[in-house]
Amino acid sequence: MRKDKEKVIDEVWTEDHIKSYLNVRSHDGTAEDYHMLIKAYQSMKAEDFELFVDFFCTEGRDLNAIGKDGRTVLAVIATHRHGAPYADILKAAGAR
């Protein structure tokens, strides 16, 4: 069986595409700010994520929003092997 979607590598993200993640909504009751940050983290390269975090903070959103498991996005990312650059971005923006 063929894959119906090829993995995109080195995609160039425009500011509008990055900003579109500010419209991502949770459908399972997860805090929206947490959900937006997790989805951006999962989808973006670090440099795009850094720009997203700037837009996110400009809108007054909560970098320390808590997920259903009681952890912040920073706490989740800190456990990931390749999460250090993303964690550094969040810390520089004021996450704790």
N, C-alpha and C positions, 0 to 999 in steps of 0.2 A: 504494500500500500504506500502511495506517495504522500509526502507531507503536503499539506495545502498551503503552508506558509513558510517561506524561507526566513532564516534568522538574518536580521539586518546588522551588519557590523560597520562601525565607524560612521554611523549616520550623523549628519550635521543637523543640529537642532537650532531652530530660529528662536528668537526671544518670544514670539507668539506661541510657539509650541511649548516652550518651557512654562510660560504663564498659564497655559491651558490646564496645567496640573493644579492651579488654584481653584479650579472648578470641579475637581474630582470629589465625589461625595461617597460617604460610607453607606452601605446598604444593610449592615448588620448591627448597627447601634454603636460602632466604634466611634470615638470622638473624631470629628471631621479633621481637625488640625493634625492629629496623630496619623490618620489615614492618608492625608495628603503627603505628609513627609515620608511615610513608609513607601508609598507608591512612587514618589519622585526618586527616593533612594534606590529602589529596585529597578528603575527604568533608565536612570541617567548616569552618564560618566561624571566623575567628581567635579570637573569644571562647570558642567551644566547644572549640577546639583548646587554648587556654590551660588550661581546666579539665581536659581530658584529660591534658595534660602533668603537671598536679598529681597526678592519680590515678596516672599512669604512674610518677612519681618516688616516690610514697608506697609503691608496691609494690617499690621497689628495682630498677627496670629500668634499662637502659643507654641514656642519651641519645646516646651516641657509638658505638652499634652500627654496624657496617660492612655495607654492601650488597655484592652480588656484584661490583659495579664498583669496589669499594675505597673508596667515598666514604661519609661519614656523611649522615644526613638533612639536617643543617644545610648541608653542602656542596652537596647537590642543590638544596635550597630557595633557597640564595643565588644560584643561576643563573636563577631564575624571576622574571619581570617583576613579579608581584604577591606575591612570597614574603617581602618585607621584614617585615611584621608577624609572620609565622610564625617567621622567623629570629630576630627580637627575643625572642619568647616562649621559644624554645629556648635562646638565649644567657642570658636571665635565669634560666633553670632550671639553668644550668651546662654546657650543651653547648659544645663547642669544635670 
